[in-house]
């Protein structure tokens, strides 16, 4: 294999302080910056060394901070050397081609904005430019490469960064606004899985030496770092689960209080919501208010430790010495939601806009692998759209428009009706408004090995209606065409013999269509 793994010689573990990524912030309503994709060597304090691809050469890349309404422009430069490995459709390939995706932002999926069908070849660059809506919900998001065929290789190698839409002054309750903030960019490392991926991609660049164990998490690029907080004080954690494999984060801090504030960059409506566990789905985010009681103490942070559902230590929270900071209980607060996040729990989908999307089997969506010229479902600008997600163990991710949980999901302290997400694993009935942006919307599994092999599709929002469901997502277009054609023929038939023949043909066609129609799907036991 081209991926060098010393699997039997794990390094000794040394404790490291939590690193803080560099920051790139907008100013005066504008952010204009350069991001590079380049080869780099990243060493963690435990002794492990990664040779990999990274944004601006660091793991994670610099944190980008924007304000609602900002215009931001990114010149993305691909500085990778070209190994001459060509793209192969729906296969691990093109390891040195790249692009970027604004994961979670409510922006257009077309150029010059968040178009992930763009390819930036080695030595080339691409200018991305877009404007956040002035009403964009402040929140925690991330940015990562999305070149079909090498998404898993690049994200799995650490190419990701946090992208934060800041809260305007005075928009939060004082207890939240005044709380210290800590960013945690959490990345999966599975040496065995990555070794196989590198080999399958014929990549001669990526390698890992002396890992602390086979499967582990990096937090801000470090292994099991210490996170310093003041005892007794509420601290806001911004958690980005920059994952590429299966397995929820299952974030917990034993002995400390955790209160959920936001998920996938959208504030919940019933804050404060106490939780004991944050089962953040791969690619999801969580904002959590944390309070640890005792001074001069250590609190174990646990989370994902492998694709088999294992958990283990991922960090240690350490508290300050001296008396605990006096703090009060968090007060109830409900944010003001923008129009694109209008509550749809009691609003049915517009006619024809309720479709099924199934992530299944052989890396397919509704029975079809990704094709560059195929749109699974279509909606129109302003439509209330409903999706019946059938994804079982696949994290369903939707670009451009976040969606609201309505029903058919397992309700827990973390998942409740009315919550908003852009990534969700399992069965659910969800709704969203096709707001603000025409054009394509990418939908895919965020177990990126599956996405690269074809578990991805596109939807399209048109200026005007109607909606349509395709490829198993609703009444098939050809069935509708048969009915329409038959009706027209009945009206225009004039000869008795021709009319009788038409009736026989129509009856045969109808029977064939009926036998070919997909059966009604049963509800899962959730």
PLY file of the C-alpha trace (Angstrom):
ply
format ascii 1.0
element vertex 526
property float x
property float y
property float z
element edge 525
property int vertex1
property int vertex2
end_header
0.00 0.00 0.00
1.05 3.60 -0.59
-0.27 4.59 2.82
2.43 3.91 5.43
0.86 2.62 8.64
2.88 1.39 11.60
-0.18 -0.35 13.03
1.70 -2.34 15.65
3.87 0.49 16.91
1.43 3.01 18.36
3.01 6.08 19.87
2.93 6.99 23.53
0.33 9.61 24.40
1.34 13.05 25.60
-1.19 15.64 26.67
-1.36 18.78 24.55
-3.20 22.04 25.03
-6.06 22.68 22.63
-4.68 24.58 19.62
-6.56 27.61 18.29
-6.81 27.81 14.48
-5.87 31.05 12.74
-8.80 33.36 11.96
-9.86 35.18 8.80
-12.63 37.71 9.53
-14.69 39.97 7.33
-14.44 43.72 7.70
-16.91 46.39 6.63
-19.28 43.84 5.16
-16.64 42.22 2.94
-14.33 39.23 3.14
-11.80 38.80 0.33
-9.23 36.09 0.89
-7.20 33.27 -0.61
-7.51 29.60 0.33
-5.05 27.04 -0.92
-5.14 23.28 -1.19
-1.62 22.06 -0.65
0.48 19.15 0.51
1.61 19.39 4.10
3.09 17.42 6.98
1.17 17.64 10.24
2.65 16.33 13.49
0.67 15.89 16.68
2.17 15.86 20.16
1.64 12.12 20.56
4.26 11.65 17.84
2.02 10.75 14.91
2.91 12.38 11.60
0.50 12.94 8.70
1.60 13.70 5.19
-1.60 14.84 3.56
-3.57 17.61 1.85
-4.82 20.60 3.85
-6.44 24.00 3.41
-3.75 26.69 3.68
-1.45 23.86 4.77
-2.88 23.46 8.29
-5.17 20.99 10.09
-7.74 22.37 10.49
-7.58 25.30 8.12
-8.11 28.87 9.31
-11.50 29.72 10.81
-13.55 32.02 8.58
-15.85 34.46 10.39
-18.61 36.34 8.57
-21.58 38.53 9.44
-25.10 38.21 7.97
-25.26 40.21 4.73
-21.52 39.98 4.08
-20.16 39.68 0.57
-17.37 37.14 0.57
-14.95 36.21 -2.13
-12.48 33.33 -1.97
-9.77 32.71 -4.53
-9.25 28.98 -4.23
-5.82 27.91 -5.45
-4.98 24.26 -6.02
-1.26 23.98 -5.28
-1.11 20.19 -5.41
1.32 18.47 -7.75
-0.38 16.54 -10.54
0.22 12.79 -10.23
-1.60 12.21 -13.51
-4.42 10.16 -11.94
-7.55 10.81 -13.98
-11.16 11.08 -12.87
-13.19 7.88 -12.98
-16.94 8.30 -12.58
-18.35 7.11 -9.24
-15.00 5.70 -8.16
-12.11 6.81 -5.93
-10.02 8.88 -8.32
-8.61 12.31 -9.21
-6.85 12.75 -5.83
-5.22 16.03 -6.86
-8.31 17.76 -8.25
-10.35 19.78 -5.79
-12.93 22.50 -5.06
-14.70 23.86 -1.95
-18.16 23.58 -0.39
-19.73 26.00 2.11
-21.31 23.32 4.26
-24.46 24.65 5.96
-24.65 28.11 4.42
-27.94 29.20 2.87
-26.44 30.41 -0.40
-26.84 29.56 -4.08
-25.59 26.22 -5.36
-24.65 27.76 -8.70
-21.52 29.61 -9.83
-19.86 31.76 -8.70
-21.25 30.56 -5.35
-21.36 27.06 -3.80
-21.20 24.97 -6.98
-19.60 21.64 -6.08
-19.63 20.36 -9.67
-16.74 22.71 -10.42
-13.31 21.09 -10.83
-10.12 22.97 -9.91
-7.18 21.09 -11.40
-3.64 21.11 -9.98
-1.99 24.46 -10.65
-5.33 26.14 -11.36
-7.53 28.49 -9.33
-11.21 29.41 -9.09
-12.82 32.59 -7.81
-15.82 31.90 -5.55
-18.06 34.82 -4.69
-21.40 35.05 -2.94
-23.38 37.15 -0.49
-25.00 35.94 2.68
-28.64 37.00 2.97
-28.98 39.88 5.44
-31.37 37.63 7.36
-28.99 34.64 7.45
-29.22 32.86 10.80
-25.94 33.21 12.74
-24.37 29.84 13.38
-21.58 27.29 13.18
-20.76 25.78 9.77
-17.72 24.45 7.94
-15.91 24.43 4.61
-14.38 21.41 2.90
-13.42 20.04 -0.53
-16.20 18.34 -2.53
-14.59 16.99 -5.71
-16.58 13.87 -6.58
-14.16 10.94 -6.48
-11.70 12.45 -3.99
-13.93 14.04 -1.37
-13.33 11.26 1.16
-9.57 11.27 0.57
-9.21 15.01 1.06
-11.66 15.46 3.97
-10.41 12.26 5.59
-6.91 13.67 5.33
-7.84 16.78 7.31
-8.83 19.33 4.65
-11.56 21.24 6.51
-12.13 24.45 8.44
-14.81 26.11 10.56
-17.00 28.76 8.94
-18.90 30.87 11.47
-21.66 33.38 10.86
-21.36 35.76 13.80
-24.19 36.97 16.02
-24.94 40.69 15.67
-24.39 42.53 18.99
-27.42 42.38 21.26
-29.10 39.51 19.39
-28.41 36.86 22.05
-29.40 36.62 25.71
-26.63 38.16 27.87
-25.69 34.81 29.45
-24.87 33.43 26.00
-23.44 36.58 24.43
-21.05 37.17 27.35
-19.93 33.53 27.68
-16.38 32.58 26.65
-16.35 30.68 23.36
-14.30 27.60 22.44
-14.20 26.14 18.92
-13.76 22.36 18.57
-13.16 21.10 15.02
-13.41 17.34 15.43
-11.98 15.05 12.74
-12.14 11.27 12.37
-8.95 9.29 11.77
-9.17 5.59 10.95
-5.78 4.39 9.84
-7.04 1.13 8.35
-9.91 2.72 6.42
-7.71 5.52 5.15
-4.95 3.13 4.15
-7.39 1.22 1.97
-8.79 4.42 0.47
-5.33 5.74 -0.42
-4.52 2.46 -2.12
-7.83 2.39 -4.02
-7.19 5.98 -5.17
-3.65 5.09 -6.35
-2.47 8.09 -4.34
1.23 8.51 -3.78
0.99 11.44 -1.36
-0.94 10.58 1.81
0.69 8.63 4.62
0.48 8.32 8.39
3.21 7.14 10.71
3.18 6.21 14.39
-0.56 6.69 15.16
-1.62 6.53 18.83
-4.21 3.90 17.86
-6.06 2.75 14.77
-9.23 4.87 15.15
-9.30 8.19 17.01
-10.37 11.81 16.80
-8.33 14.93 16.30
-9.66 18.05 18.03
-8.32 21.22 16.39
-5.62 19.00 14.92
-4.49 17.47 18.24
-4.95 14.10 19.91
-6.75 14.17 23.28
-5.96 17.82 24.06
-6.77 19.62 27.31
-9.51 22.24 27.16
-9.28 24.94 29.84
-12.46 26.53 31.28
-13.30 28.51 34.41
-15.03 26.43 37.06
-18.68 27.32 37.58
-18.81 29.50 34.46
-20.95 28.87 31.39
-18.78 28.37 28.27
-20.08 28.17 24.71
-18.68 25.23 22.74
-18.91 25.41 18.95
-18.50 21.82 17.77
-17.86 20.99 14.11
-17.95 17.24 13.42
-15.88 17.20 10.23
-16.54 13.52 9.65
-16.18 11.31 6.59
-17.01 7.89 8.07
-19.97 6.36 9.85
-20.67 6.93 13.52
-22.25 9.72 15.55
-19.92 11.87 17.61
-21.64 10.96 20.93
-20.02 13.94 22.66
-20.29 13.94 26.48
-18.47 15.55 29.42
-18.96 13.46 32.56
-19.63 15.56 35.66
-20.46 18.79 33.78
-23.77 20.30 32.69
-24.49 20.45 28.96
-27.28 22.59 27.51
-28.07 22.49 23.80
-28.12 25.88 22.07
-28.02 25.16 18.33
-27.68 22.35 15.80
-26.28 22.60 12.28
-25.89 26.35 12.71
-29.54 27.00 13.65
-30.69 27.93 17.15
-33.25 25.64 18.76
-36.62 27.10 19.73
-36.73 25.70 23.29
-33.45 26.87 24.80
-32.23 25.93 27.36
-32.50 22.21 26.57
-30.41 20.10 28.99
-28.75 17.08 27.37
-26.50 14.32 28.62
-25.19 13.32 25.18
-24.72 15.10 21.84
-25.04 12.39 19.14
-23.96 14.77 16.38
-24.40 13.04 13.04
-21.37 12.95 10.69
-20.89 16.45 9.19
-23.26 18.00 11.75
-22.54 20.75 14.24
-23.67 21.47 17.80
-23.43 24.60 19.94
-23.47 23.62 23.61
-23.37 25.65 26.81
-21.04 23.85 29.24
-20.64 24.35 32.99
-18.20 22.33 35.12
-18.56 22.83 38.90
-15.30 22.12 40.69
-12.09 24.18 40.63
-8.74 22.54 39.82
-10.50 19.50 38.39
-10.32 17.34 35.29
-13.39 16.16 33.39
-13.20 13.41 30.78
-14.63 14.22 27.34
-15.77 11.14 25.43
-16.81 10.53 21.86
-16.39 8.48 18.69
-13.57 5.94 18.74
-14.21 3.82 15.66
-16.82 2.77 13.12
-18.15 -0.06 15.27
-19.87 2.32 17.68
-17.02 2.49 20.19
-16.46 5.58 22.32
-13.39 6.70 24.21
-11.57 9.73 25.56
-11.24 12.53 23.01
-10.18 15.41 25.29
-9.96 16.51 28.91
-11.64 19.61 30.33
-9.55 21.23 33.04
-10.94 23.89 35.36
-9.22 26.89 36.89
-7.98 27.04 40.47
-9.60 29.16 43.14
-13.27 29.72 43.90
-15.77 28.76 41.22
-17.19 31.61 39.14
-20.69 32.48 40.27
-23.25 31.90 37.54
-27.03 31.59 37.35
-29.30 29.18 35.52
-29.78 29.88 31.83
-32.95 31.76 30.98
-35.47 30.65 28.38
-34.94 32.17 24.93
-36.42 31.71 21.47
-34.63 33.26 18.48
-36.24 35.21 15.68
-36.23 32.99 12.62
-35.76 34.37 9.08
-38.29 33.60 6.34
-36.28 30.66 4.95
-36.60 29.02 8.38
-40.36 29.54 8.70
-41.96 26.93 10.99
-43.57 24.33 8.71
-44.79 21.80 11.28
-48.43 22.64 10.51
-47.96 23.63 6.87
-48.48 20.88 4.28
-46.29 20.61 1.22
-47.42 22.33 -1.96
-49.08 20.09 -4.54
-46.66 17.58 -6.00
-43.82 18.71 -3.69
-43.84 15.69 -1.32
-41.26 13.14 -2.49
-39.29 10.22 -1.09
-35.48 10.18 -1.09
-33.91 6.83 -0.26
-30.21 6.28 0.33
-29.76 2.60 -0.15
-27.85 -0.49 -1.21
-25.18 -0.19 -3.84
-24.28 3.47 -3.27
-27.43 4.75 -4.94
-30.15 7.31 -4.30
-33.61 6.05 -5.25
-32.02 3.22 -7.17
-29.66 5.31 -9.29
-26.00 6.26 -8.92
-24.90 9.86 -9.43
-25.14 11.28 -12.95
-24.04 14.79 -13.89
-27.16 15.52 -15.97
-29.91 14.02 -13.77
-32.22 15.82 -11.33
-34.08 13.52 -8.94
-36.78 15.94 -7.77
-37.80 19.45 -8.84
-39.47 22.28 -6.93
-40.22 25.94 -7.57
-39.11 29.09 -5.83
-41.13 29.64 -2.66
-42.62 26.14 -2.56
-43.11 24.25 0.69
-41.16 21.06 0.02
-41.53 17.77 1.89
-39.07 14.91 1.82
-39.58 11.45 3.24
-35.98 10.49 4.06
-35.24 6.76 4.02
-31.58 6.63 4.94
-31.20 4.10 7.76
-27.45 4.30 8.53
-26.56 6.91 5.89
-26.17 10.59 6.90
-28.46 12.48 4.51
-26.99 15.90 3.67
-28.76 18.61 1.68
-27.06 21.71 0.29
-28.55 25.24 0.08
-31.70 24.79 2.21
-31.77 23.31 5.73
-34.81 21.19 6.62
-37.13 20.91 9.62
-37.85 17.62 11.42
-41.59 16.93 11.30
-42.26 13.26 12.12
-41.24 9.62 11.56
-38.04 9.94 13.58
-37.02 8.73 17.03
-37.59 11.68 19.37
-34.88 12.12 22.04
-33.49 14.92 24.18
-31.30 15.84 21.19
-33.82 15.36 18.35
-37.23 16.99 18.68
-40.00 17.98 16.24
-39.40 21.45 14.84
-35.58 21.24 15.04
-33.62 22.26 11.95
-30.76 20.33 10.31
-28.84 20.07 7.07
-27.57 16.56 7.85
-29.55 13.74 9.46
-29.10 9.97 9.78
-32.13 7.70 9.70
-35.81 7.86 8.81
-37.64 11.17 8.99
-40.32 13.28 7.39
-38.87 16.76 6.86
-39.94 20.03 5.24
-38.23 23.16 3.98
-39.03 26.21 1.91
-37.33 26.40 -1.47
-36.32 29.92 -0.59
-34.23 32.61 -2.30
-32.21 30.55 -4.79
-32.99 28.88 -8.10
-30.75 26.14 -9.44
-29.29 22.87 -8.32
-29.18 21.42 -4.83
-26.79 18.56 -4.12
-28.11 15.72 -1.93
-25.85 12.90 -0.78
-24.64 10.53 1.88
-22.02 12.13 4.12
-20.24 8.87 4.65
-17.98 10.22 1.96
-16.76 6.83 0.78
-20.35 6.24 -0.33
-20.71 9.68 -1.88
-17.58 9.20 -3.99
-18.94 5.88 -5.24
-22.25 7.36 -6.38
-24.60 7.88 -3.39
-25.31 11.43 -4.50
-27.92 13.15 -6.64
-29.17 16.61 -7.55
-32.49 18.40 -7.12
-33.46 21.57 -8.95
-35.43 24.66 -7.93
-37.07 26.44 -10.86
-38.54 29.93 -10.98
-42.06 28.55 -11.47
-43.91 25.29 -10.83
-44.86 22.58 -10.82
-42.97 20.30 -8.45
-42.11 16.78 -9.57
-40.80 13.60 -8.00
-38.68 11.17 -9.99
-36.89 7.82 -9.96
-39.02 6.21 -7.27
-39.60 9.46 -5.38
-43.26 9.74 -6.35
-45.57 9.10 -9.32
-43.28 8.38 -12.25
-43.50 10.84 -15.13
-44.05 8.09 -17.69
-47.13 6.83 -15.81
-48.63 10.33 -15.92
-47.81 10.53 -19.63
-49.69 7.29 -20.32
-52.82 8.65 -18.63
-52.67 11.97 -20.50
-52.07 10.31 -23.85
-54.96 7.92 -23.31
-57.35 10.77 -22.50
-56.42 12.69 -25.63
-56.85 9.55 -27.76
-60.33 8.92 -26.41
-61.44 12.44 -27.38
-59.97 12.33 -30.87
-60.86 8.76 -31.87
-63.54 8.72 -34.56
-63.53 5.24 -35.98
-65.14 2.48 -33.96
-62.51 -0.10 -34.84
-59.67 2.29 -34.04
-61.36 3.27 -30.81
-61.74 -0.38 -29.74
-58.12 -1.11 -30.60
-57.05 1.96 -28.61
-59.04 0.73 -25.61
-57.34 -2.66 -25.73
-53.92 -1.02 -25.98
-54.71 1.42 -23.19
-55.91 -1.36 -20.92
-52.74 -3.34 -21.53
-50.56 -0.28 -20.88
-52.42 0.54 -17.68
-51.97 -3.00 -16.38
-48.28 -2.86 -17.18
-47.90 0.52 -15.44
-49.76 -0.75 -12.40
-47.56 -3.84 -12.10
-44.42 -1.69 -12.48
-45.36 0.95 -9.88
-43.40 0.80 -6.60
-45.42 -0.51 -3.63
-46.35 1.80 -0.78
-43.50 1.94 1.72
-44.27 0.94 5.28
-43.41 3.10 8.25
-40.31 2.03 10.22
-40.72 1.14 13.85
-39.40 4.33 15.41
0 1
1 2
2 3
3 4
4 5
5 6
6 7
7 8
8 9
9 10
10 11
11 12
12 13
13 14
14 15
15 16
16 17
17 18
18 19
19 20
20 21
21 22
22 23
23 24
24 25
25 26
26 27
27 28
28 29
29 30
30 31
31 32
32 33
33 34
34 35
35 36
36 37
37 38
38 39
39 40
40 41
41 42
42 43
43 44
44 45
45 46
46 47
47 48
48 49
49 50
50 51
51 52
52 53
53 54
54 55
55 56
56 57
57 58
58 59
59 60
60 61
61 62
62 63
63 64
64 65
65 66
66 67
67 68
68 69
69 70
70 71
71 72
72 73
73 74
74 75
75 76
76 77
77 78
78 79
79 80
80 81
81 82
82 83
83 84
84 85
85 86
86 87
87 88
88 89
89 90
90 91
91 92
92 93
93 94
94 95
95 96
96 97
97 98
98 99
99 100
100 101
101 102
102 103
103 104
104 105
105 106
106 107
107 108
108 109
109 110
110 111
111 112
112 113
113 114
114 115
115 116
116 117
117 118
118 119
119 120
120 121
121 122
122 123
123 124
124 125
125 126
126 127
127 128
128 129
129 130
130 131
131 132
132 133
133 134
134 135
135 136
136 137
137 138
138 139
139 140
140 141
141 142
142 143
143 144
144 145
145 146
146 147
147 148
148 149
149 150
150 151
151 152
152 153
153 154
154 155
155 156
156 157
157 158
158 159
159 160
160 161
161 162
162 163
163 164
164 165
165 166
166 167
167 168
168 169
169 170
170 171
171 172
172 173
173 174
174 175
175 176
176 177
177 178
178 179
179 180
180 181
181 182
182 183
183 184
184 185
185 186
186 187
187 188
188 189
189 190
190 191
191 192
192 193
193 194
194 195
195 196
196 197
197 198
198 199
199 200
200 201
201 202
202 203
203 204
204 205
205 206
206 207
207 208
208 209
209 210
210 211
211 212
212 213
213 214
214 215
215 216
216 217
217 218
218 219
219 220
220 221
221 222
222 223
223 224
224 225
225 226
226 227
227 228
228 229
229 230
230 231
231 232
232 233
233 234
234 235
235 236
236 237
237 238
238 239
239 240
240 241
241 242
242 243
243 244
244 245
245 246
246 247
247 248
248 249
249 250
250 251
251 252
252 253
253 254
254 255
255 256
256 257
257 258
258 259
259 260
260 261
261 262
262 263
263 264
264 265
265 266
266 267
267 268
268 269
269 270
270 271
271 272
272 273
273 274
274 275
275 276
276 277
277 278
278 279
279 280
280 281
281 282
282 283
283 284
284 285
285 286
286 287
287 288
288 289
289 290
290 291
291 292
292 293
293 294
294 295
295 296
296 297
297 298
298 299
299 300
300 301
301 302
302 303
303 304
304 305
305 306
306 307
307 308
308 309
309 310
310 311
311 312
312 313
313 314
314 315
315 316
316 317
317 318
318 319
319 320
320 321
321 322
322 323
323 324
324 325
325 326
326 327
327 328
328 329
329 330
330 331
331 332
332 333
333 334
334 335
335 336
336 337
337 338
338 339
339 340
340 341
341 342
342 343
343 344
344 345
345 346
346 347
347 348
348 349
349 350
350 351
351 352
352 353
353 354
354 355
355 356
356 357
357 358
358 359
359 360
360 361
361 362
362 363
363 364
364 365
365 366
366 367
367 368
368 369
369 370
370 371
371 372
372 373
373 374
374 375
375 376
376 377
377 378
378 379
379 380
380 381
381 382
382 383
383 384
384 385
385 386
386 387
387 388
388 389
389 390
390 391
391 392
392 393
393 394
394 395
395 396
396 397
397 398
398 399
399 400
400 401
401 402
402 403
403 404
404 405
405 406
406 407
407 408
408 409
409 410
410 411
411 412
412 413
413 414
414 415
415 416
416 417
417 418
418 419
419 420
420 421
421 422
422 423
423 424
424 425
425 426
426 427
427 428
428 429
429 430
430 431
431 432
432 433
433 434
434 435
435 436
436 437
437 438
438 439
439 440
440 441
441 442
442 443
443 444
444 445
445 446
446 447
447 448
448 449
449 450
450 451
451 452
452 453
453 454
454 455
455 456
456 457
457 458
458 459
459 460
460 461
461 462
462 463
463 464
464 465
465 466
466 467
467 468
468 469
469 470
470 471
471 472
472 473
473 474
474 475
475 476
476 477
477 478
478 479
479 480
480 481
481 482
482 483
483 484
484 485
485 486
486 487
487 488
488 489
489 490
490 491
491 492
492 493
493 494
494 495
495 496
496 497
497 498
498 499
499 500
500 501
501 502
502 503
503 504
504 505
505 506
506 507
507 508
508 509
509 510
510 511
511 512
512 513
513 514
514 515
515 516
516 517
517 518
518 519
519 520
520 521
521 522
522 523
523 524
524 525
